[in-house]
Amino acid sequence: MSDAPTSSSALSDSAFLRAARGEAVPHTPVWYMRQAGRSLPEYLAVREGIGMLESCMRPDLVVEITMQPVRRYGVDAAIFFSDIVLPLKAVGVDLDIKPGVGPVVADPVRTLADVEAIPDLTPEHVPFITEAVQGLVGELGGTPLIGFAGAPFTVASYLVEGGPSKDHARTKAMMFGAPDVWDALMRKIAGIAAAYLDVQVAAGASAVQLFDSWAGALTRADYRAHVMPHSARVLEQIGTTGVPRIHFGVGTGEILDLMGEAGADVVGVDWRVPLAAGIERVGGRAVQGNLDPTLVFAPTEVMLDRAREILGAGRAAPGHIFNLGHGVIPSTDPDQLARLTDFVHEHSQTP
């Protein structure tokens, strides 16, 4: 009988999952938000003439796009290629992703009846997700796959505003002026997000990230009262599967502790907060982050000096997963990310 480790044991022992669990690692693991696409020429080639949502619903494309940065960079985890609004599209919400704009909803949610008209998500709505995840797990072997979903507040904002918003005025108007509609909408989206993540984990994803793009627009009090309970519901449900849960938001320095308390095992820290301060705020949890995404446009030595500082700060956390402080910018030079990945691996190796 062979003594070689099985793929499942290699997966469990991966640097990424060890760091997420707060265990000792052979090196600091690294992956990049939005690594699956945008800046890669091979991604642009395979996506040519294919809409974003269509590409997210074709298992062959999802597998290929998710694998591209793993092949190119040798990152420690793959992030499932999807979009924040895909589960809504899957249950029948009339929306599209318009290039240069983002998700646009044909009939924004205004009333309780609008909320009730949105179906709950079941595995039958997303068979293509199960197929894609299973295909990826087969190709990835000992490299973990991170499942992905949008957090209730961010998805609710798209539904209420009808598209991206800078001030979230309609969203907050509903939150403050129609709390019954707001609560119903958040419960609906939390259920959809949890079910969507459940499908990914059941098919083989070994960690998840709940992505709250717009939570930084809220005060602590409003986040705690109107948003945190719903994100907590998603994280609690997926927590029953035993996979590590990453919770990330943009501009969320003032609520990092609350995002951790919502049920995260790993709290993502964006680049605005020094990682040392982020580690202190999240209270004994692992952290992810947090190089400014624009530093990949700086001279290589400047980028690597800043990465060295982040790696040093990350040693104070129970676990540290190196990442950018937000997603890869589309005009990023892939070769710079390759240099950054190699540096993180080499500089953080433990004796």
Residue pairs with C-beta under 8 A, 6 or more apart in sequence:
5 13
7 141
7 142
10 141
10 142
11 17
11 141
11 142
11 143
11 144
11 206
14 29
14 76
14 77
14 142
14 143
14 144
15 25
15 26
15 27
15 28
15 29
15 76
16 29
16 31
16 76
16 77
16 144
16 207
16 321
17 144
17 206
17 207
17 244
18 24
18 25
18 29
18 319
19 25
19 28
19 29
19 286
19 319
19 320
19 321
20 207
20 244
20 246
20 265
20 266
20 286
20 319
20 321
21 244
21 265
21 286
21 319
22 285
22 286
22 318
22 319
23 319
24 350
25 319
25 350
26 349
26 350
27 344
27 345
27 348
27 349
27 350
28 311
28 314
28 320
28 321
28 322
28 344
28 345
28 348
29 76
29 77
29 321
29 322
30 75
30 76
30 321
30 322
30 323
30 340
30 341
30 344
30 345
31 75
31 76
31 77
31 78
31 79
31 146
31 321
31 323
32 69
32 73
32 75
32 323
32 324
32 327
32 328
32 337
33 79
33 248
33 323
33 324
33 326
33 327
33 328
34 79
34 327
34 328
35 69
35 73
35 75
35 79
35 328
35 337
36 43
36 65
36 66
36 68
36 69
36 78
36 79
36 80
36 81
37 43
37 47
37 65
37 68
37 81
38 327
38 328
38 329
38 330
38 332
39 328
39 329
39 330
39 331
39 332
39 333
39 334
39 337
40 68
40 69
40 72
40 334
41 334
42 68
42 72
43 65
43 68
46 61
46 64
46 65
47 55
47 61
47 65
50 58
50 61
51 96
51 97
52 83
52 97
53 83
53 85
53 86
53 89
53 96
53 97
55 61
55 62
55 65
55 81
56 62
56 81
56 82
56 83
56 86
57 86
57 89
57 90
57 128
58 128
59 128
59 131
59 132
59 135
61 81
62 80
62 81
62 82
62 128
62 132
62 135
62 136
63 132
63 135
63 136
63 139
65 81
66 78
66 79
66 80
66 81
66 132
66 136
66 145
67 78
67 136
67 139
67 140
69 75
69 78
70 78
70 140
70 143
72 334
72 338
73 334
73 337
73 338
73 341
74 341
74 342
74 345
75 341
76 143
76 144
76 321
77 143
77 144
77 145
77 146
77 207
77 321
78 136
78 140
78 143
78 144
78 145
78 146
79 145
79 146
79 148
79 209
80 132
80 133
80 136
80 145
80 146
80 147
80 148
80 200
80 205
82 129
82 148
83 97
83 103
84 103
84 149
84 150
84 154
84 155
84 158
84 211
84 213
85 93
85 95
85 97
85 103
85 150
85 155
85 158
86 196
87 121
87 125
87 126
87 149
87 150
87 192
87 193
87 195
87 196
88 95
88 118
88 155
88 159
88 192
89 95
90 121
90 125
90 126
91 118
91 119
91 120
91 121
91 125
91 192
92 118
92 119
93 105
93 118
93 159
94 105
94 106
94 107
95 103
95 104
95 105
95 106
95 158
96 103
96 104
97 103
97 104
98 104
101 163
101 164
102 163
102 164
103 158
103 163
103 164
104 162
104 163
105 158
105 159
105 162
105 163
107 114
108 114
108 159
108 160
108 161
108 162
108 170
109 115
109 118
109 156
109 159
109 160
109 181
109 185
110 160
110 174
110 181
111 181
112 180
112 181
112 184
115 181
115 184
115 185
115 188
116 184
118 188
118 192
119 125
120 188
120 191
120 192
120 195
121 191
121 192
121 195
121 196
122 195
123 130
123 195
123 199
123 202
126 196
126 199
129 196
129 199
129 200
129 203
130 199
130 202
130 203
133 145
133 147
133 199
133 200
133 203
133 204
133 205
134 203
134 204
136 145
136 204
137 145
137 203
137 204
137 205
144 206
144 207
145 204
145 205
145 206
145 207
146 205
146 206
146 207
146 208
146 209
146 246
147 197
147 200
147 201
147 205
147 207
147 208
147 209
147 243
148 200
148 208
148 209
148 211
149 193
149 196
149 197
149 208
149 209
149 210
149 211
149 234
150 193
150 210
150 211
150 212
150 213
151 193
151 210
151 211
151 212
151 215
151 231
151 234
151 247
151 249
152 186
152 189
152 190
152 193
152 227
152 230
152 231
152 234
153 186
153 212
153 214
153 215
153 218
153 227
153 230
153 231
154 211
154 212
154 213
154 214
154 215
155 189
155 192
155 193
156 171
156 182
156 185
156 186
156 189
157 165
157 168
157 171
157 214
158 164
159 185
159 189
160 170
160 171
160 174
160 185
161 168
161 170
161 171
165 171
167 217
168 214
168 217
174 181
174 182
174 185
175 182
175 222
175 226
179 226
182 226
186 226
186 227
186 230
187 230
187 233
189 230
190 230
190 231
190 233
190 234
191 233
193 210
193 234
194 233
194 234
194 237
194 238
197 205
197 208
197 210
197 234
197 237
197 238
198 237
198 238
198 241
200 208
201 208
201 238
201 241
201 243
205 243
206 243
206 244
207 243
207 244
207 245
207 246
208 238
208 243
208 244
208 245
208 246
209 245
209 246
209 247
209 248
209 268
210 231
210 234
210 235
210 245
210 246
210 247
210 248
210 264
211 248
211 249
212 231
212 247
212 248
212 249
212 250
212 252
212 259
213 249
213 250
214 249
214 250
215 223
215 227
215 249
215 250
215 251
215 252
215 255
215 259
216 249
216 250
216 251
216 252
216 253
216 254
216 255
217 251
218 226
218 227
218 255
219 254
220 254
220 255
220 258
223 255
223 258
224 258
228 258
228 259
228 261
228 262
231 247
231 259
231 262
231 263
232 261
232 262
232 263
235 245
235 247
235 262
235 263
235 264
236 263
238 245
239 245
239 263
244 265
244 266
245 263
245 264
245 265
245 266
246 264
246 265
246 266
246 267
246 268
246 288
246 321
247 259
247 260
247 262
247 263
247 264
247 266
247 267
247 268
248 267
248 268
248 270
248 288
249 255
249 259
249 268
249 270
250 270
250 326
251 270
251 272
252 259
252 270
253 269
253 270
253 272
253 273
253 277
253 278
253 281
256 267
256 269
256 273
256 278
256 281
256 282
257 281
257 282
257 283
259 267
259 282
260 267
260 281
260 282
260 283
260 285
261 283
264 282
264 285
265 285
265 286
266 285
266 286
266 287
266 288
266 319
266 321
267 278
267 282
267 285
267 286
267 287
267 288
268 287
268 288
268 289
268 290
268 323
269 275
269 278
269 279
269 282
269 287
269 288
269 289
269 290
269 325
270 289
270 290
270 325
270 326
271 289
271 290
271 291
271 292
271 293
271 324
271 325
271 326
272 325
273 281
273 290
274 313
275 287
275 289
275 290
275 310
275 313
275 314
276 313
276 316
278 287
278 289
278 290
279 287
279 313
279 314
279 316
279 317
284 318
285 317
285 318
286 317
286 318
286 319
286 320
286 321
287 314
287 317
287 319
287 320
287 321
288 320
288 321
288 322
288 323
289 310
289 321
289 322
289 323
289 324
289 325
290 310
290 323
290 324
290 325
291 303
291 306
291 307
291 310
291 322
291 323
291 324
291 325
291 340
292 306
292 324
292 325
293 324
293 325
293 326
293 327
293 328
293 329
293 332
294 329
295 302
295 303
295 306
296 303
296 324
296 328
296 329
296 332
296 333
296 336
296 337
296 340
297 329
297 332
297 333
297 336
300 336
300 339
303 336
303 339
303 340
304 339
304 340
304 343
307 322
307 340
307 343
307 344
307 347
308 343
308 347
310 322
311 320
311 322
311 344
311 347
311 348
314 320
314 322
322 344
322 348
328 337
